[in-house]
Amino acid sequence: MSRAGVMDRTLKATAAEPEQAPPGRDTIAGEGLQSPQTDFAKLAERAISRRRLLGVGVSAFVTGSMPLAPFPARAGSRMRFEPVAATTLDTVTVPKGYSWHVVASWGDPLWSSAPAFDPQTRGTGASQELAMGDNIDGMALFSRDGRYVLAVNNEYANQAILHGNRASKKPETADDVRKSKAAHGITVVEIAQKGGRWSIVKDSPYNRRITADTPMAIAGPARGHDLLKTAADSAGTTANGTFNNCGCGRTPWGTYLTCEENFDDYFSSSDPGLAPSAALKRYGVGHTSRNAWATADARFDIAKHPNEPNRFGYVVEVDPLAPNATPAKRTALGRFKHENAEVALAADRRVVVYMGDDERGEFLYRFVSNGRYAAGGGNGDLLDAGRLYVARFHDGGKGEWIELTPAAAGMASQAEVCIHTRLAASTVGATTMDRPEWVAVNPNKPEAYCCLTNNTDRGVKPNAGGDATPVGGPNPRKANPYGQIVRWRPDGGDHAAPRFDWDLFVVAGNPAVHGDSLAGSRNVTKDNMFNGPDGLAFDPNGLLWIQTDGDYGDRKDFAGQGNNQMLVGDPATGDIRRFMVGPKQCEVTGFAWSPDRKALFVGIQHPGERGNGRFPGGGDTVPRSSIVAITKDDGGPVV
């Protein structure tokens, strides 16, 4: 989800951490965190003090006088499961009366002609192109004629595990790079249930790998722009591949939206004297890459192909039920480090897409199509023309969407806005956020939620574009270690409305360690505490499922929080309960239901990433990113 592929350049290593820290995480394992200073207390003095944070005044939250007792019990709770305790076990933990099993793991073949996963070699380029990709992230389940097809993001590859057959634990040959590129992208796979267990249907006509080399169409305003033209594509209309695919979305017309996030970590320069442009720097593109793709594919060398990075960082639309259809990069939705793409319909049936840019101090976006959704067809180009907006949050619980036009951004064309979206958002004065991750829209009422996972730079230094990151509004804590979830309600209940009201659904924290603002909001207790909210999805009943990608050190400021987990929240009551805990050193990410709601599919990303986890095989096996299915023992719906 959030993570993927880019190293947090300011992450401080600890003695317990390897040299290669996990990409994307913005907490510092094992380090003591200072309580926020008076900046945070200003929240109580502003107009937010007139609002209520889940029944507790913000001033009480700020001063630490908020009760730390468990959230009051409510008769008739919709969450009819026994919450699980935090653990550090190397397995999946689910409530009593539930079971889980592995559906598929990295390296599992999709076709009978492909070899079984080899834990010694970890496969070759050829075998990886025929197998499940690495590091499961966003996913969605599609169906046709009683068959079920799962589209799954493969965000990045764990270098030390993928190349564990090499003494260096890094790619050393051209085939190593081929294997790495094939481990990225998307896996489209038919799954079926037999004997109560879901598994891959080998040789299905729907099975497909979409990788860093798969041809894609470039669509929307940026198609054909000079900034997208390369030696291999002088027209600027096609691109090879998608990678660092983080969160996802699905459209009402039955397609899958996969989101390119930390694409910068795949580019490097053969010229050490090259000065990357300001635009490339804003997206993190520089001289070095952990992945070494440029050693075997020159298009990843910015000294030779400076426009190639401009062809990544988009939302890509894929039709999982049309195996021969060419994926399309929808440039109208902007270019940044996309987390997910949550789709809603406006009151007049225009398509609205909410998107977060997962980097410290970046922004929250919205796209509103020009055309209207029509049930039954004719929706193929709805994401190619529309208006792109960025959020501005005001104190007092009000906010507005600022349209990113060439005039407002000081750019020559909408194409340029869609390529240099971060620069445009900075120009119009958008609100810098604490790493906006997944957005989820309530299916039962007009409101949306976004995980702000954490931000150690909040109130400390500006973002990559030099924008200030002051404490306040939906980002209330200095050097924010735990994260929060912001909620907004569009004016008039219309997702295309220019303004919205907002509040904070939950502020994560650790009441077992802290008694001040780092304890979290009232609905955070010693029994459900967590950090790093990341994945977010609603079920059809309107319950909010929260997945975490935070510090799993289980010590100091994070003591008692255990491994990363999945919780369920009730928007109506604020009640939050822990439903699942993942294995050691994983991120819990990706979420899909079977049509009958009797199976919940969840991704377990990078288990054992620091070297002492062995999920799912245990013993001395190679840890493998996996999809698990959670079922209820009585055969009923999961929740």
Steps between C-alpha positions, in 0.01 A plus 500: 500500500673795622829352490648404204814543348633827624732515793420764759812707444502625857432166668748444782635149532505330837714212615207265447449612140688380192676743272217481250205648690149421381383743233234757567459468875522829682542388859829443675510162668624500854556875536333699773259762366457835667150619576369776272565849630268797520422497125264214563325685779407776257234264371301566816513876442375490145152445371540124511438528872134552421483162336505160664748220438282195546326651798812644666599864469825554316627711788464196727690292251778755477551544870498130570195521726305279263403174675712205393232248599375260231248647261155466662324175414196537277208260489452328167853552366529404137842344561406151616844354555731474796787747450848348481792614711814653354767237435852461361445146372615395156153405384159646423281540808119520459210500750360189657260331261702605194768328290740603227690334219746605230348556157820584311858606572777671311645261242197271472459403132193617310541243223575127499801559278668715763728342762412493868660765718864414572610628843867454409513706179182705571424451133626654177376779280308252287338320793406824675317619188272196539444527875338711771689825550657618824372723782123485480320833532167631372262244353145464367287197411303484174254236385346373180280196444580358841877545462704723729799703388726677746705800387793549738768767519861384541649812645872434513753224564697431816850510356664287770230233464442509123875483443577288806680254272770764451765564763445874458121464541472735202444461124827403335400396146264609225274207587488616860367833375252317276381304802467816707298677230274197467442490877341847472176615347169315517393139522160419352399150608187290512434345839248237602379336819530128553452320830463831679834636375568755228794451263637589156331357191801413286478555125191720529447720192479794742844443653737777406817673616534873440856605579755777461530405132134469397394747225255767619307779333547857621157666512359833603639857484868404518484256207750610235652780710868572441585410862382143431688445177803270503735339251286185505170691484541817298123557504467489879196273480619165634705389799656174606385375835363594835671449834485590865128440482362588841130544573220449252144582407220361289264677266122462473555364148706208627865593452793505741701811589858434607707783642867572432662627817875524567616478140806715571693213660542326164694774321868587527766689308814373331630857508595594858525864393144518372282750684140369500240764420296660777197305379683168525628592846148575617412139423818362658673397176877517539826319441454169678255211510481191721358301211785543247263469204708746298784246492293285263245744357632840394157667513542519879816712459393864521829611348394322180122523520403802714130483409446138599410584866223729372322193366445357850306613803152455356181304559482210254167354390490124434212275393560173691233318301652592162846335500602655168398856580780755521527676837469879486678763707232758585704819514197722574514368858840663549853380557624449853569211736151356486378297795156389385217625279160496673210543257164655584218645294391863526134593528486547121687168444833655410787281617697621800839350588669579833879449515776543757865579429696288747796707599559723798342841449328417172137541406152352467341517152165460327409446134151571366421374150337715233285211383240309695494133584244299304409152616545249222793645310662800336725584795841412358636855485337653807835526677666686213320833525404689811615737769782432744487652848714510814371536856538799726396441862406794721488519878146480626424179315448650154679421177494565128620347175733721295494431127838445337481696178789629288419856606490416871817291479693739278547230237457494125239226469287248685741236373778667696276517808439125469873425469626740769200471731696541822643829379154621403358409841779687676435808290132522600577458870352159575514361853806289566393170654647225720549252217148453357452133427183304417171684462171317563147622424214387722253304281208598721546874544687784326828510688860402433795404720876515445784343696774746589755242600766709678746783434823547694553829313173662610586836651869420465589574139330565166403243241711418195363804319582741780139533617458565872357219713344685796325317780123538486181404326487130409873470583494584871828359635859603460733223374189282479603139579164323507271644233128578482196458278328810366135498392315747276142548393438683170256789501151387413611138505647543149855373445543757221423792733775764531499500882484254787491467878771293667595347834731229633348154535792370703841621611724199554728481801625296793311551828710227659806725472369855474245708682512805274414552134707195407245284680259554213132590483236365735421197283861377528559277803760257627292224341479635145797735460690510173729718292548568131142479361542432129250277320135596528181347364130485579296184495141512366368539856687827544768369736845648443795260475837649595830335404833612643852545370677642799778434748483135606792521744262454798722707725541851641237727342350201322507257792195277513391565143652184358506412132309688234130427509149551364228666705132574447344836578137605526460855361175544689641430847876541467550148633818332369590135554800297391395219265832358378873516569752417229826307531840644586627805313215510250264767378132405492365633172244435231140407551232314302180308581359191338156575350321321784713681762605165644866553416715805561822516294787693658858565390803424717784708358874457568473252790834446669652796318770545766610141487346307789148428372404195293134551412314311363706180504675533836815311589791594277289586194525819296249766614253572221246774454157335487127538464300340780129425520321544832181303556256439783495150642120480492499576128324833537600848383830619646338796680 
